[in-house]
Amino acid sequence: MGLVSKQPSAAGRWVKGYVSGLVARAVSDGVVYFFTLSTLEGEDVVFRMRQPPDWMYTGTPVEGFLVKADDLYQIQDLAQANELAQPRVVEVDRCDVSYIGAGPAKKPVVTGSAGRMVISAPAITMGVARKAEKIGYSRCVLHVADLATGARIVAVQTPQEYRRDISMKKMITMLSRGE
């Protein structure tokens, strides 16, 4: 009891990766949080939660059982993926994306620079790469995780999104404490 199979089933499948996006939306009976999970397999999945744990925000490594509920996904048995590295946050003056290879096998590489510092690593998913392309040559925040397979860019945010997420994290923490 309480154990979840990590094998795919008709009911859902076990996923592991990083939160690469977070959007809060007001609905008639409260707030719903939509998280984008960028999996280690290179897939982006959006799932919703009413009351996320106070430790969950952009860049957090997570795992859980993903199930389809109506037209959206929900996640069960959500936990921090402790065996995955916590990403470091690097603010850069500009970032751009280049691709290695061609066709469906092409791999995106995100490069950011600030002064003399340059950081370059593969994006964990195409969704993360598209976000970097959308921000373009503007100031941005890169979430860089050191995985067994090498460094990966697991999330990209504008500085405003990063500040908003920090504020949202504080709010979720206060709500979970009942303040």
TIRO-647786 format. One record per residue (C-alpha): residue number from 1; residue in one letter; x, y, z. Coordinates in Angstrom, 1 decimal. Layout:
# residues N
[atom NUM; 'A'; [X; Y; Z]]
...
***
This chain:
# residues 179
[atom 1; 'M'; [0.0; 0.0; 0.0]]
[atom 2; 'G'; [1.3; 3.5; -0.8]]
[atom 3; 'L'; [3.7; 2.2; -3.4]]
[atom 4; 'V'; [3.5; 3.4; -7.0]]
[atom 5; 'S'; [4.8; 1.4; -9.9]]
[atom 6; 'K'; [7.4; 3.3; -11.9]]
[atom 7; 'Q'; [6.2; 1.5; -15.0]]
[atom 8; 'P'; [3.8; 3.2; -17.4]]
[atom 9; 'S'; [0.2; 2.1; -17.2]]
[atom 10; 'A'; [-3.2; 3.1; -18.6]]
[atom 11; 'A'; [-3.7; 5.2; -15.5]]
[atom 12; 'G'; [-0.5; 7.1; -15.8]]
[atom 13; 'R'; [3.3; 7.0; -15.6]]
[atom 14; 'W'; [6.2; 7.8; -13.3]]
[atom 15; 'V'; [8.1; 11.0; -14.3]]
[atom 16; 'K'; [11.2; 12.7; -13.1]]
[atom 17; 'G'; [12.7; 16.0; -14.0]]
[atom 18; 'Y'; [12.8; 19.7; -13.2]]
[atom 19; 'V'; [10.1; 22.3; -12.9]]
[atom 20; 'S'; [10.8; 24.6; -15.8]]
[atom 21; 'G'; [7.7; 26.9; -15.6]]
[atom 22; 'L'; [5.1; 28.0; -13.2]]
[atom 23; 'V'; [1.9; 30.0; -13.8]]
[atom 24; 'A'; [-0.7; 30.8; -11.2]]
[atom 25; 'R'; [-4.3; 31.5; -12.3]]
[atom 26; 'A'; [-7.2; 32.8; -10.3]]
[atom 27; 'V'; [-10.4; 30.8; -10.7]]
[atom 28; 'S'; [-13.8; 31.2; -9.2]]
[atom 29; 'D'; [-13.0; 29.2; -6.1]]
[atom 30; 'G'; [-9.3; 30.1; -5.6]]
[atom 31; 'V'; [-6.0; 29.8; -7.3]]
[atom 32; 'V'; [-4.7; 27.0; -9.5]]
[atom 33; 'Y'; [-1.0; 26.5; -10.2]]
[atom 34; 'F'; [0.2; 25.2; -13.6]]
[atom 35; 'F'; [3.7; 23.7; -13.5]]
[atom 36; 'T'; [5.7; 22.7; -16.6]]
[atom 37; 'L'; [7.8; 19.7; -15.8]]
[atom 38; 'S'; [10.8; 19.1; -18.1]]
[atom 39; 'T'; [11.6; 15.4; -17.9]]
[atom 40; 'L'; [15.0; 13.7; -18.1]]
[atom 41; 'E'; [13.7; 12.0; -21.2]]
[atom 42; 'G'; [13.3; 15.4; -23.0]]
[atom 43; 'E'; [9.6; 15.9; -22.7]]
[atom 44; 'D'; [7.6; 18.9; -21.4]]
[atom 45; 'V'; [4.4; 18.2; -19.5]]
[atom 46; 'V'; [2.1; 20.7; -17.9]]
[atom 47; 'F'; [0.2; 19.6; -14.7]]
[atom 48; 'R'; [-2.0; 21.5; -12.3]]
[atom 49; 'M'; [-2.1; 21.7; -8.5]]
[atom 50; 'R'; [-4.3; 23.5; -6.1]]
[atom 51; 'Q'; [-1.9; 23.5; -3.1]]
[atom 52; 'P'; [1.7; 23.0; -4.2]]
[atom 53; 'P'; [4.3; 22.2; -1.5]]
[atom 54; 'D'; [6.2; 25.2; -0.3]]
[atom 55; 'W'; [9.5; 23.7; -1.7]]
[atom 56; 'M'; [8.2; 23.6; -5.3]]
[atom 57; 'Y'; [9.2; 26.4; -7.7]]
[atom 58; 'T'; [11.0; 26.9; -11.0]]
[atom 59; 'G'; [14.2; 24.8; -11.0]]
[atom 60; 'T'; [13.1; 22.2; -8.4]]
[atom 61; 'P'; [13.9; 18.6; -9.2]]
[atom 62; 'V'; [10.7; 16.6; -8.8]]
[atom 63; 'E'; [9.3; 13.1; -9.4]]
[atom 64; 'G'; [5.8; 11.7; -9.2]]
[atom 65; 'F'; [3.1; 9.7; -10.9]]
[atom 66; 'L'; [1.5; 11.6; -13.8]]
[atom 67; 'V'; [-2.1; 11.0; -14.5]]
[atom 68; 'K'; [-4.5; 12.5; -17.1]]
[atom 69; 'A'; [-7.5; 14.1; -15.5]]
[atom 70; 'D'; [-10.0; 15.4; -18.0]]
[atom 71; 'D'; [-8.0; 17.4; -20.5]]
[atom 72; 'L'; [-5.1; 18.2; -18.0]]
[atom 73; 'Y'; [-2.5; 16.3; -16.1]]
[atom 74; 'Q'; [-2.2; 16.0; -12.3]]
[atom 75; 'I'; [0.6; 14.5; -10.4]]
[atom 76; 'Q'; [0.3; 12.0; -7.5]]
[atom 77; 'D'; [3.0; 11.0; -5.0]]
[atom 78; 'L'; [4.9; 14.2; -5.7]]
[atom 79; 'A'; [8.3; 14.4; -4.1]]
[atom 80; 'Q'; [11.5; 16.2; -4.5]]
[atom 81; 'A'; [13.9; 14.1; -6.6]]
[atom 82; 'N'; [16.8; 14.2; -4.1]]
[atom 83; 'E'; [19.1; 12.2; -6.4]]
[atom 84; 'L'; [19.0; 15.0; -9.0]]
[atom 85; 'A'; [21.2; 18.0; -8.4]]
[atom 86; 'Q'; [19.7; 21.3; -7.3]]
[atom 87; 'P'; [20.3; 23.8; -10.1]]
[atom 88; 'R'; [22.4; 26.9; -9.6]]
[atom 89; 'V'; [20.8; 30.2; -10.7]]
[atom 90; 'V'; [22.9; 32.3; -13.1]]
[atom 91; 'E'; [21.8; 35.7; -14.2]]
[atom 92; 'V'; [23.2; 36.6; -17.6]]
[atom 93; 'D'; [23.1; 39.7; -19.8]]
[atom 94; 'R'; [22.1; 37.8; -22.9]]
[atom 95; 'C'; [21.5; 34.3; -24.0]]
[atom 96; 'D'; [21.1; 32.6; -27.4]]
[atom 97; 'V'; [20.4; 29.1; -28.7]]
[atom 98; 'S'; [22.3; 27.1; -31.2]]
[atom 99; 'Y'; [21.6; 23.6; -32.5]]
[atom 100; 'I'; [23.8; 20.6; -33.0]]
[atom 101; 'G'; [22.6; 18.1; -35.6]]
[atom 102; 'A'; [19.6; 18.3; -37.9]]
[atom 103; 'G'; [16.1; 17.1; -38.1]]
[atom 104; 'P'; [14.3; 15.5; -35.2]]
[atom 105; 'A'; [17.6; 14.5; -33.6]]
[atom 106; 'K'; [18.9; 18.1; -33.3]]
[atom 107; 'K'; [20.0; 19.1; -29.8]]
[atom 108; 'P'; [19.6; 22.7; -28.5]]
[atom 109; 'V'; [22.5; 24.4; -26.6]]
[atom 110; 'V'; [21.8; 27.5; -24.6]]
[atom 111; 'T'; [24.7; 30.0; -24.2]]
[atom 112; 'G'; [24.5; 32.9; -21.7]]
[atom 113; 'S'; [27.1; 35.5; -21.0]]
[atom 114; 'A'; [27.7; 38.3; -18.5]]
[atom 115; 'G'; [30.8; 40.3; -18.8]]
[atom 116; 'R'; [33.7; 37.8; -19.2]]
[atom 117; 'M'; [31.6; 34.9; -17.8]]
[atom 118; 'V'; [30.1; 32.5; -20.4]]
[atom 119; 'I'; [28.0; 29.5; -19.6]]
[atom 120; 'S'; [26.9; 27.0; -22.3]]
[atom 121; 'A'; [25.1; 23.7; -21.8]]
[atom 122; 'P'; [22.4; 21.6; -23.6]]
[atom 123; 'A'; [18.8; 22.5; -22.8]]
[atom 124; 'I'; [17.0; 19.6; -21.0]]
[atom 125; 'T'; [14.0; 19.9; -23.5]]
[atom 126; 'M'; [13.1; 21.8; -26.6]]
[atom 127; 'G'; [10.6; 23.7; -24.5]]
[atom 128; 'V'; [13.4; 25.2; -22.4]]
[atom 129; 'A'; [15.3; 26.0; -25.6]]
[atom 130; 'R'; [12.2; 27.7; -27.1]]
[atom 131; 'K'; [11.8; 29.8; -23.9]]
[atom 132; 'A'; [15.5; 30.9; -24.3]]
[atom 133; 'E'; [14.8; 31.8; -27.9]]
[atom 134; 'K'; [11.7; 33.8; -27.0]]
[atom 135; 'I'; [13.7; 35.9; -24.4]]
[atom 136; 'G'; [16.4; 36.3; -27.1]]
[atom 137; 'Y'; [19.4; 38.5; -26.5]]
[atom 138; 'S'; [18.0; 40.0; -23.4]]
[atom 139; 'R'; [18.9; 39.7; -19.7]]
[atom 140; 'C'; [17.7; 36.3; -18.3]]
[atom 141; 'V'; [18.1; 33.8; -15.5]]
[atom 142; 'L'; [19.4; 30.3; -16.3]]
[atom 143; 'H'; [18.9; 27.4; -14.0]]
[atom 144; 'V'; [21.9; 25.1; -14.5]]
[atom 145; 'A'; [21.9; 21.5; -13.1]]
[atom 146; 'D'; [25.0; 19.4; -13.0]]
[atom 147; 'L'; [23.7; 15.9; -13.9]]
[atom 148; 'A'; [25.6; 12.7; -14.3]]
[atom 149; 'T'; [25.4; 13.2; -18.1]]
[atom 150; 'G'; [26.8; 16.8; -17.7]]
[atom 151; 'A'; [25.5; 20.3; -17.1]]
[atom 152; 'R'; [22.0; 21.0; -18.4]]
[atom 153; 'I'; [19.9; 24.2; -18.6]]
[atom 154; 'V'; [16.7; 23.0; -16.9]]
[atom 155; 'A'; [14.8; 26.4; -16.9]]
[atom 156; 'V'; [15.1; 29.9; -18.3]]
[atom 157; 'Q'; [13.3; 32.9; -17.0]]
[atom 158; 'T'; [13.2; 36.7; -17.4]]
[atom 159; 'P'; [14.5; 38.6; -14.3]]
[atom 160; 'Q'; [10.8; 39.6; -13.7]]
[atom 161; 'E'; [9.6; 36.0; -13.8]]
[atom 162; 'Y'; [12.4; 35.0; -11.4]]
[atom 163; 'R'; [11.4; 37.8; -9.0]]
[atom 164; 'R'; [7.7; 36.8; -9.3]]
[atom 165; 'D'; [8.6; 33.2; -8.6]]
[atom 166; 'I'; [10.5; 34.2; -5.5]]
[atom 167; 'S'; [7.5; 36.2; -4.3]]
[atom 168; 'M'; [5.2; 33.3; -5.1]]
[atom 169; 'K'; [7.4; 31.0; -3.1]]
[atom 170; 'K'; [7.2; 33.3; -0.1]]
[atom 171; 'M'; [3.4; 33.4; -0.5]]
[atom 172; 'I'; [3.1; 29.6; -0.8]]
[atom 173; 'T'; [5.3; 29.3; 2.3]]
[atom 174; 'M'; [3.0; 31.7; 4.3]]
[atom 175; 'L'; [-0.1; 29.9; 3.1]]
[atom 176; 'S'; [1.3; 26.5; 4.1]]
[atom 177; 'R'; [2.0; 27.8; 7.6]]
[atom 178; 'G'; [-1.5; 29.3; 7.8]]
[atom 179; 'E'; [-0.3; 32.9; 8.1]]
***
